[in-house]
Every structure is written in C-alpha cells, then in structure tokens.
C-alpha cells in the first residue's frame, strides 16, 4: 500500500493519481488471470512497479508449475525449474501454447519410458 501511495503522490493529482496507479497495477492481471487456475492474488511492490512483467511471470510460472506437478505425480521426480529455464520456456513457446505446454512436451519426450526419466 505504501508503494501505491508513493506513486499516487508523485502524480500530484490527488485521488485520481491513486486511481491511475491502481488501474495500471490491476488491469494486466484482470485481463489474463480469468483464463488461468489462479484464484487468489496478493500484490507485491514489484507487481505495482512492473505489472506487465509480473503478470507474465505469474501466469507462465503457473503453467510451468502445473507441468512440474504432473511430472511428480507421474514419475515421483521433483523437478526444480531455474529462473533461466523459465525465461527460456517463455521465449520459446509456440503460438497458442503456454510455457507449461512446452515443458510438458519436452518432458514427455525425455520420459517416454520410466527408465529414461
């Protein structure tokens, strides 16, 4: 809340500044989250300062986590995805696919038999 107030104060437009800061922070999430499994959101200072990047990270990270969870359920392997790997998945996803879809397809190929996973 402090960061929101700081940004609103910097705009020097009173309550309108507060509204503008909140809209910039909320709209990216409002547009993308309904199509995900994310049902609860707690804002951080980074989300206020960088809403677009934070939203992308949250949404793509969620699909990656689903793929990791599915792998663990299927094989018992607890995979940890580094930030660099997350970025790679985000950069190499295909149209209409999520980073989690890409990870799942890579894992399915690598783990085609239980002994290879």
Secondary structure, DSSP 8 states (H G I E B T S, - for coil): -HHHHHHHHHHT-THHHHHHHHHHHHHHHHHHGGGSS-------HHHHH-HHHHHHHHHHHHHHHHHHHHHHHHH-------HHHHHHHHHH--TT--HHHHHHHHHHHHTSSGGG-
